[in-house]
Amino acid sequence: MIHGKKVIVVMPAYNAEKTLEQTYAEIPRDIVDEVILTDDCSRDATVEKARELGISEILRHPRNRGYGGNQKTCYDRALELGADIVIMLHPDYQYTPKLIEAMAYIIANGVYPVVFGSRILGKGARKGGMPLIKYVANRFLTLTQNLLLNQKLSEYHTGYRAFSAEVLRAVDYNLCSDDFIFDNEMAAQIFWKGFEIGEVTCPTKYFNDASSINLRRSTVYGFGVLRVSLVYRLCKWRICKSKLFPTA
């Protein structure tokens, strides 16, 4: 707890048995009140490992709902448990849990209501092993998104995110996709509602057990990102309508 605010870490998990223990061990329990793991119908022993580690809240989908669907369950449960600050941490150890404290304090002190852990600030991405093609795609998509959303984020594609409960209640994340495009739809919703997003430099690691999507799905994701940003701009100009970006 920070300044009387309840901090909950949520971990959307899928086949994270090999990396879960290392990730969980580095979560700063002096400020984190609860940890929620939602297993998206893993094929390995992720749930058994979570129970062995003593994770306080373990939820399991009876069928695979997708990355976005997994996050929806995480946020719903965190709000039910009275979270004031919710931090989404991937259990694959690609992002260091050691930044949880910094991200939580930024929100608790009212600096920003949302914080992203950016792999692009500094040289963390390439140094951590991000493939060149992914890096180039990240830079192109982020530039396009900043132009269409009229923002200046260093990247939109990080999976390390912290939110105030106010933001989670204000945006309708359940309208977002159940797939990987969820993150970008939610970020666009946050900007649509008038909230700001802060960033902290985050080193990252690419290794065999870290989660990643294949080329086909990456291509679909990329076009989805462009679509979300274009629809956002058209809605701003009142040329079209979208349930994600409702107008008064």
PyMOL commands that set and color helices and strands:
alter all, ss='L'
color gray80, all
select helices_A, chain A and resi 17-25+46-53+67-80+97-108+124-127+132-149+165-170+173-175+182-192+215-236
alter helices_A, ss='H'
color red, helices_A
select strands_A, chain A and resi 7-13+34-39+57-60+85-88+114-118+161-164+197-201
alter strands_A, ss='S'
color yellow, strands_A
deselect
rebuild
show_as cartoon
